[in-house]
Amino acid sequence: MIKKEELNLVTEWDKTFPKSEKVDHSKVTFVNRYGITLAADMYVPKNGTGKLPAIAVSGPFGAVKEQCSGLYAQTMAERGFLTIAFDPSFTGESGGVPRYMASPDINTEDFMAAVDFLSLNDKVDPDRIGIIGICGWGGMALNTAALDTRIKATVASTMYDMTRVNANGYFDSEDSEEARFEKKKAMCAQRLEDLKNGEYKLGGGVVDPLPEDAPFFVKDYYDYYKTDRGYHPRSLNSNGGWNVIGCESFMNQPILKYSNEIRNAVLIIHGEKAHSCYFGKDAYTNMVKDSKYADNKELMIIPEATHTDLYDGGDKDYIPFDKLENFFDEYLK
């Protein structure tokens, strides 16, 4: 018997973006194959009729559905899609204990469970389902698309490959056996400290106060997560961050290995000035290399845009929602 956890869901509107009058909003829950109950916001276009195309959205890594993913989901619902923005396992309003853990396997399953939920929804056409992954969940979305044949179209926006950044460091600056050994050694020691202390030590969210000599990408994160622009009390990045050992298993589980076997359509979107742009470019290159299915794959680089400009549009509405609408219209026919 598949049972849901009882989740304590917030009923008032507590998003970082204004509520749209063009869609109906409600809270929903569903269970993944590990028995973890996930919380989501569902957005349904008010003028929608018949069985609708649907999109599941998640990310960024360490964010909650009240931030970027909810904005994407609500906007796409305004454009005719039934959408859900969900909190991954162990975070936000979703279940899972201990809190603030991440897993390449479980988080991929979270996306698949979202597809399960949409496939069985009476308002959804199960043959027209897509997904959007933002930041670290962009990589998860590609991994899910390589596994879940029900997904007809996938968008990865301002994506990270979380396995690569954990194993190699930013900009591959720690890509050596020696550096990886030291990181693994430190996490193994932290495991024992956590057990002795009876609690998991947090790694810290976005640094605050912001050092004067902080790298540009740290300033970019601060400007989103630590200001009125994007702060949310349940967001890990806005507050105490993941557990120190929360991403341990990412060290040796590359998630994009079979991306060149994805048959259905994929659109990768990245900002030209994003520190993370190399993740998107390399993911696209690897996805089409030696692939029999390259014709429906696309890389879109947004001029001038930074990493977080694709979280909320920044100061110039950088998120290409018209492109997203056309992409999903084409491949969720």
N, C-alpha and C positions, 0 to 999 in steps of 0.2 A: 504494500500500500504506500503510495507516494503522498507524503504529508508536507504541508507548508508550516514554516515557523510563523508564530504570531509576531509581526513586526509593528513597531510603534511609529506610524507614519504621520508626518506633519500634514495638517489639513489646510493651513493658510498658504497663500502664495509667498514663497521665500526665495525666489530666483534672483539672479543678478541682472535680469533683463525684464522689460515690461511684458505684461500679459496681453496676448492678442485677442481681439474680439472676433477674429475670423475662424477660430477653432474652438472645439470643446476639449477641456482638459480634465483628466482624472488620474488618480493613483491606481496602479495595478501591481500585482505580484505574480511571480512564477518561480518554478523550482528547477534547478539544474540537476545533472545526473549524479552529482555528489550530495544531493539532498539539501543544498543551500538555497534558501528562499531569497530571490532578488527583488528589489523594489524598483519601480519604473514610473515615469510620467508618460501618460499616453495622450497624444494630441490627434484629434480627429477633425478634418475639415467640415465646417458646418454645412457647406453646400455639396458635400460628397454623396454620391448615390451609387447603389450597387456594390459589388465587391471591389474594394480599393487596392491599388498597389501599396506596399508597406515598406518601411525602412526602420531598422534598429540602429541606434546611435549610442556610442560610448566614448569616453575619454574627456580630457587628457589623462595621462598617467598621474594619479594622485589628486585628481579633481573629482567633483560630484556632478550629478545630473542637473543641479540647479545652476551650473555654470555653462560652459561651452556646448556640451552635448544637448542640453535642453534648448539652447538658442537655435542650434542646427535643426533639431527635431521640430520645434514650433514653426520655424520658417518654412521647412519643407512641407509641413501640414497645411500651411497657408497656401501652398502651391499644389495641393490636391492629393497628397500622400497621407495615409494613416501612419503615424510614427510613434516610436517609444524611445525615450532616453533612459538608460538604466545605470544604476550604481553597480559596479562589479562586486564580486564576493569579497567579504571582509571589510568593505568600505561604505561610507555614506549611510543610507537607510537600509541597505541590504544586510542579510544575515551572514553568518560565518564567524567562527571563533577558532583561534584568537584573531583579534582585530589587526588591521593594517599589514596584512600579508599579501604577497602577490605570487602568482604561479603561471608559467607559460601554458600549462595544461588546463588548469581550472579556469583561467581567464579566457582562454579560447572557448572552453565549454560554455562560459557565460554568454558569449555571442550566439553559440548554437542553441542554447536554451531560449534565447530571445527569438530566434527563428522558429523554434517549436511553438512558442506562445503565439506569434503572429500567424503561423500556419493554421492554428486551430481556432483563430478568432473569426467569428461569424461575419465580420465586416471586411475581411481581408481575402483577396485572391491569393491562394497559397503558391501559385505559379508566378507571382510577381512580387518577389521579396528581395530587397537589397539591404546593405549595411553601410554605415559610415563609421570609421574609426579615426579619432583625433589624437595627435601626438603619439604617445606610447600605444594607444589602442589602434593607431593606424597599422602598426606592425601586427598587432593581434588580429586585425580585420583581414590582412593578407593571409595570415596563417589559417584563419577560419575559412576563407574562400578556397584555400587549397584542400580543405577537409570536407566542407559542407557543400554538396552538389546542388542543394536547394537554392543557394544564393545566386541570383541571376546578375547582380551588379554590385560592385564594391568600390567605395571611395575611401582613400587614405589621405587625410588632410594634415599637413605640417607634421608628418610622421616621424617617430623614433623607431628604430629597431632596438628594443630594450635588451635583447640578448647581446647584441654587439656593444652597446655602450657600457653594460655591466662587465663584459669580458675584456674589452679593449680600452675603456675610458673614453672621455670626450675626444673627438677628432683622432681616435685610434692612438692616442699618446701613451697608452699603457699596454700596447699590444705586444706582450712578451710573456714567455712562460714564467719568468721570474716575478714579474708584476702580478700576474694572475695568482701565483702561488702565495704571495704575501697577502693578497686580498682574501683568498680562501682561508689561509691560516688565521687571519684576524677574525673572520666570521665564525670559524670553528671555536675560537676562544670565547667569542661573544655569546655563543649558544650556551656554554657552561655558566657564564656569568648570569645570563638571564634565568637559567634554572635555579641557580643559587639564590638569586634575588627574588624569585617568584613572580617576575614580570618582565616583559620585553622592553628593552631600551629603545626609545625613539631616535631616529637618525636626524630629526630636525627638518622642517619644511624650508621654504625659501628664506634665506638669511635676512634677519631684521634686528637691528638697523642695517641699512645697506652701506657697506664699506665704500669709501671714496674711490678705491682702486679696484672695485669689483669689475669683472669682465662684462662686456656688453650683454651677453646672453643672460647673465644673472640680473642685470638691471632690467632687461626685458621681462623676465619672470616677475621681478619685484613690482614692476609697474602694473602687472595684471593681478597677481595673487594677493598682494599686500595693500592694495588701494581699493577705494570704492568701486573702481572699474570691475573688479572680479573677486574680491574677498568673499568667502563664505565660511561660516563657523564649522561646517562639517568637512571642509576640504582639507586633505592632508597637506597639500602644498601651501595653503594659507596658514597652517598652524604647525603641529608638531612633526609632520612627515610620517614616512613609513617606519616600521621597525628596522633597526640596523640590519637584521638578518632577513628582512622581508622579501628581498629580491635574490636570495642566495642561489636558488636553482636556475636563475637566468644565466649563470656563469658558463654553463656547458650544455645549453639546450637551444641551439640556433633555431629560430622559428620560421625563417624564410627559405629553408632548404628546398622545398618543393614548389616554390612560387611559380616556376616556369611551367608547371603542370596545371595551373588554373585555366580552365576552359572559358569561363564566363568573363564578362567585361570588368575591367579595373581602370579606375582613374586615380592617379596620384597627383595631389596638388601640393605645391610648396612655395613659400615666399623666397624671392631672389636673395634677400638679405638675412634670411633665417640662418642662425648658427647650425641648425639641423638639416640644412638643405641637402647635404651630402647623403643623408639617410635616404631621402626620397629619390635622388638621382641614381644612387647605387641599387636601390630596391627595384627601380624600373629597369635598369640595365640587366640585372640578374633575372628579372621576371621574363624578359623577352629573349634572353640568350638561349639558343638551341630550343626554342619553344615552337610548337606547332600551332599555337593559339595567340600569336602576337598581334594579330590584326585588330583585336578589340581592346588593346591596352594603350593607355595614353599617360603621358607626363605633362602636367601644366605648371609652368613656373610663373608666379605672380610678380611682376616688376615692383621693386622697391619694398615689398612686404617683408616684415620680420616674422619670427616664429609665432609670437602671440597675436600678431595682426590677424592670423587665421583662427584665433580663438573667438574673437568677438567683432572682427572687422576693423579694429584699430580706429584711426581717425579718418580713414578714407573708404570705408566699406569694402575692405579688401577681399572678403569671402565671396567667391564667384557663384552666388546662388543661382543666377540664370544658367550658368554652365552645369551646375549640379542638377537643376530641373530638367534641362535638355538631355543630359546623360541618362538619368533615370527614366525619363519618358521614352527614350530610344530602346533601352534594354529591359524595361519592365512593361513592354507592350502587352 
